[in-house]
Amino acid sequence: MEESLNNKKIIPFEVLEILKEKTDEEHRLTQLEIVDILQKQYDLTCDRRTVASSLDMLAEQLHYDINRDSDGYCLLGREFEDAELRMLIDSVICSKTLTKEQAKRLVKKIKGLGNEHFSKSVPEVEMVGGIGWSKNPRFLLNVNELNKAIHKRKQVEFSYMKYDEKLQLCSTGIKYLLNPYYLIVANGFYFLMGNYDKYDNVSYYRVDRIDKLRVLDTKAKDKKDVRGLVDIRELPRHLAEHIYMFSGKTIRVQIKTTKDMISDFVDWFGNKIEISPLKGEEIVITVRTNEHAIVYWLLQYGMYVEVLKPQVLRDKMKEVVLNLQKKYC
């Protein structure tokens, strides 16, 4: 008798697990099918009335979004929609900072948040591959430790790595004493935004290149003492101005281009750009950006843009182009 009472208490929660795992708007279960699953997978014996009362309790008392039609029952309301889970999985697969094994583990966990039908629709990591899996197995550990250091306002020490001619990550042997402030994502990579303790300006470090990380007991430098460090609410603007994670000052740049380039500018600099008409399809776009990063961007889009101001940047681009001409002539 006691066992039967215990079964009745747990059956509603097992019914909920069955609905989570096996149903959605396109896949439903009848009461008899739920009875059969309870018997075969959970070794719980009950009848349709018990299942019906369990479904009523879940819907009416616990407020789960359970839908019923002529084909049966399904659970609609979920913590994550399939499209949201797919976006998370695609972000993992396209990551440039995770190792392949780390990506596989994360994808498996995210799949577990959906039902079995969703899981079957998602390709395996091996099938898709990555843009270029990282070779630093400590990346996730680094993220965790840096989060702790930032939260506790502690300094960190680490060495930096680079790829050698055999495409292996190896340490440069240089140790960095850093005051960490933010972890940010830019251009598909995780960056640590902080201050190299020897100086008073902002610097950026790829987290997947960090090695032998140690969180120290010493307090990090106060943010107000770091030149160029922004409030967290200003990070979106800061990232738009620092498109390649260079340190240095922000300058105002006027660029002549055509209307069909507006989308490219928005992709890189955000929607705070200024647009002025010239003639026909020609326009002038004004952006605020890092003085060093803009040179690399202009080389990327050189065929479609021309710097108008400041003159010092025009002169810099002329010098760069002349040096390129010497290499290819």
Phi, psi and omega in degrees: 000315180299318179297320180296320178295319178297320178299317181296328180289324185268343184302316179303323182285328175288325175298319178298317178298320179296316179296320179297318187280327194241356185235156167200192183299332183262351182227117184236163178231139174277170178299319180295322178294323177294319176303316182294319179294319178301321180288313187282320186262334185242357180055041178243127182256126177204179178243180183299325181296321178295318178296317180299316180292327177295316179296320178297317181297316181298321183281314189272322184265322182260356171063034172283144183276083181257124183254142179232135169219194185295340180270348179132206186247151172210156176265123182264303183291122180226159179297322178231134171284157180303319181296324179293317178296321180295321178296320178297316181295316179297325177296321178293313183297325181272002182295141176261359187250343181271152168281167181297319180294321177296318179297317180299317180295317181294317179299319179299318179294319180293320176303323182295345178278348177254184178269178185294332180289321176296315182302321180290337184274351184262128180292152176287156180302320182297327183288325184270319184075177180238164176299327178174093184301142175291158176247019178254101183290351182265009184304307182294324176296320178299316179301315181297314181292322179292323175301316179298314182298318179296316181296320182271357180058051180248152175286158176231156176231138179201166169251161184250150182242157174215162179277139175264186184293344175266010180061035176250139177286128179223152183286143175280345181083356180269130178264140180243132172256116191233146170261108186272140182233315182219149165254124184227156178250129178210133178055033176084005180238154172272131177239142169266122178259119184203203181223121174293120196302338180290337188237183182242012182253173179279143174222160185234143181221131176293124184293328180286353176258000182277136182227152175053049181286135175227132173271125185266167178277344183285144182289143176287153178299143179297140183303325183293345180268004181251119182289125177092357179280131184256164172290152184302330179290342180264003183300318179304316178295319180299317180294323178295330180274341182241068190293339179240018177059039171270145170275166183128176186277159177266135180235162178263125186235132174256129185231127175274134181204200179236163186301329182287357178263356184303317181299322178295319178296317179297320179302322185268321190248359181083186186262018177265011179289158177251135182239128178234134180285149172247259177223141180060235181272355183280141179219166172244126178248129179253129180230157170253123188207166179293137186297330181271320183296325184296332178297314179294322179294318180296326176294323180294322184249022187307327183287344189241000184222158174218128177286130175260315180216150002281160181298325181298327178285322175301316180296321179296316180294324178298317179297316180296316181295320178296321177295322177294321179300320179297325182287330187253002179256000000 
